[in-house]
């Protein structure tokens, strides 16, 4: 288990833009996590195709 503070510090340390919390136990936030991860991956894929 990771505390909110530890998660936010790690976000800064690895220089990512988004910090999300979710619970595997209660499944809270899982759907949003997968939606955002999918959108991010598709955006990266589209950006690679658009480069000359």
N, C-alpha and C positions, 0 to 999 in steps of 0.2 A: 504494500500500500504506500502511496506517495501523498504527502500532504500538499495542500494547495500552494503553500509558500515554496516548498521544494520544487513543485511543478513549474511555478512561475520563474523561479531562479534558473531552472534548467532551460526554459524557453529563451531567456536572455543569453545564457551561456552558449547555446548551440545556434543562436541567431535565427530563430524562426518567428514568423509573424503571428501565429495563432496558438493559444493555449486552450485546451478543452478538457473538461472533466466528464467522466462517465463512470458507470458502475457495472462491472460484469455480473455482479451478484443480483442487482435489481433490474439491470438492463437499461437503466436511466441514461439517456444521452447517447446510446449506442447507434440508433438510427441516424441522428444528426452527424455523428462522427463519420459513419460510412458515406453519407451523402456529401459531406464536405471533402472527404478524402478522394472520392470519385470525381467530384468537380475539379479539384486541384490537379489530379492526374490527367484528366481530359484537357484542361487548359494548357498544361505543360506539353502534352502531345500536339495540340493544335499549334502552339507557338513554334515547335520544332519544324512542323510542316511548312510554316509560313516564311521561315528564314531562307534567304537565297543561297 
